[in-house]
Amino acid sequence: MKKSKSLFLILGAIVLLAVWGASINNNLVTLEEGIKGQWANVESSYQRRADLIPNIVNTAKGYAEFEQETLTQVVEARSNASSVKIDPTNITPEELAQFEQAQSGVSSALSRLLVTVERYPELKANENFSELINELERTENRINVERNRFNERVQSFNSKVRRFPTNVMAGILGFAQQGYFKSDEGASVAPTVEF
């Protein structure tokens, strides 16, 4: 009788442990899928920006004798940014830094393009070009919102993965912390605008 009671207690403990482990696994999978889904939103916002760039460049070409170098830099930056891909199942801080560096190149090239545009009042007055620039501004805001949401998802996941006793099961199940988006180096310094 004692043996069967001990066996029953051991089996009960194993079942409880298995249920607990499955619950933790399912919760972490849900959080990880949330990160992947949010990453897709980040990529979608960047893709929207990449899709706008050719329209802006073509509209600008049609209205002004631009410095070819500026247009070339914008197109090259867009191409470089589009070639950097991240696997959402294994996002590392290094991959995020590489991705963000490529996207910073796009932002920098677009900034140079917009400074050049300032010299062409007839281009700035063009309704299509103005709408494209407004759309680009809305897209940049959307990118920022999606990156912030991504970081929120990563924070929830990382907090769960690091808390005891979940951290024990997370290690056994192969869940590891995810990387955050970080601001560019020097982003805390306000840029100087000269006219």
Secondary structure as the mmCIF struct_conf table of DSSP 4:
data_model
#
loop_
_struct_conf.conf_type_id
_struct_conf.id
_struct_conf.beg_label_comp_id
_struct_conf.beg_label_asym_id
_struct_conf.beg_label_seq_id
_struct_conf.end_label_comp_id
_struct_conf.end_label_asym_id
_struct_conf.end_label_seq_id
HELX_RH_AL_P HELX_RH_AL_P1 LYS A 2 TYR A 63
BEND BEND1 ALA A 64 ALA A 64
HELX_RH_AL_P HELX_RH_AL_P2 GLN A 68 SER A 83
TURN_TY1_P TURN_TY1_P1 PRO A 88 THR A 89
BEND BEND2 ASN A 90 ASN A 90
HELX_RH_AL_P HELX_RH_AL_P3 PRO A 93 VAL A 117
TURN_TY1_P TURN_TY1_P2 GLU A 118 ARG A 119
HELX_RH_AL_P HELX_RH_AL_P4 PRO A 121 ALA A 125
HELX_RH_AL_P HELX_RH_AL_P5 GLU A 127 ARG A 162
BEND BEND3 ARG A 163 ARG A 163
TURN_TY1_P TURN_TY1_P3 PHE A 164 PRO A 165
HELX_RH_AL_P HELX_RH_AL_P6 THR A 166 LEU A 173
TURN_TY1_P TURN_TY1_P4 GLY A 174 GLY A 174
HELX_LH_PP_P HELX_LH_PP_P1 GLN A 177 PHE A 181
HELX_LH_PP_P HELX_LH_PP_P2 SER A 183 ASP A 184
TURN_TY1_P TURN_TY1_P5 GLU A 185 SER A 188
BEND BEND4 VAL A 189 VAL A 189
HELX_LH_PP_P HELX_LH_PP_P3 ALA A 190 THR A 192
#
